[in-house]
Amino acid sequence: MSNKTRSILKAIAVILVLLAVLMQLGWVSIAVISVYKFWLVVIAFGLLLISSK
C-alpha cells in the first residue's frame, strides 16, 4: 500500500470521527446516520488499523 493511500485512509478516519463527535455535540444534524455514530467510530478505527504499517 502506498503512502498516499495510507494518508487518504487516515484522513477519512479522522473525518468520520469528527463527524460522529459533532453529531454527538449537536452541532451537526444528519438524521439518516445519527443512529450509526458508534459504527462510524468503529469503521474509522478499522481504517486506521488497515492503514498502519
C-alpha positions as CSV (number, residue, x, y, z in Angstrom):
1,M,0.0,0.0,0.0
2,S,1.4,3.4,-1.0
3,N,1.9,6.3,1.4
4,K,-0.7,8.3,-0.5
5,T,-3.3,5.6,0.1
6,R,-2.4,5.4,3.8
7,S,-2.8,9.2,4.1
8,I,-6.2,9.1,2.4
9,L,-7.4,6.3,4.7
10,K,-6.2,8.2,7.8
11,A,-7.9,11.4,6.6
12,I,-11.2,9.5,6.0
13,A,-10.9,8.0,9.5
14,V,-10.4,11.5,11.1
15,I,-13.3,12.9,9.2
16,L,-15.6,10.1,10.3
17,V,-14.6,10.6,14.0
18,L,-15.1,14.3,13.7
19,L,-18.5,13.8,12.2
20,A,-19.5,11.5,15.0
21,V,-18.3,13.9,17.6
22,L,-20.0,16.9,16.1
23,M,-23.2,14.9,15.8
24,Q,-22.9,13.9,19.5
25,L,-22.4,17.6,20.5
26,G,-25.4,18.6,18.4
27,W,-23.6,20.9,16.0
28,V,-24.3,18.7,13.0
29,S,-27.6,17.0,12.4
30,I,-27.7,14.3,9.9
31,A,-30.8,12.3,10.7
32,V,-30.1,9.3,8.4
33,I,-26.7,8.4,10.1
34,S,-27.3,9.7,13.6
35,V,-28.2,6.2,14.8
36,Y,-24.9,4.9,13.4
37,K,-22.5,7.1,15.3
38,F,-20.9,4.2,17.1
39,W,-20.4,2.3,13.9
40,L,-18.8,5.4,12.3
41,V,-16.2,5.3,15.0
42,V,-15.7,1.6,14.7
43,I,-15.2,1.9,10.9
44,A,-12.7,4.8,11.5
45,F,-10.7,2.6,13.9
46,G,-10.7,-0.2,11.4
47,L,-9.4,2.2,8.7
48,L,-6.6,3.3,11.0
49,L,-5.7,-0.3,11.7
50,I,-5.6,-1.1,7.9
51,S,-3.5,2.0,7.2
52,S,-0.9,1.3,9.9
53,K,2.3,-0.5,8.9
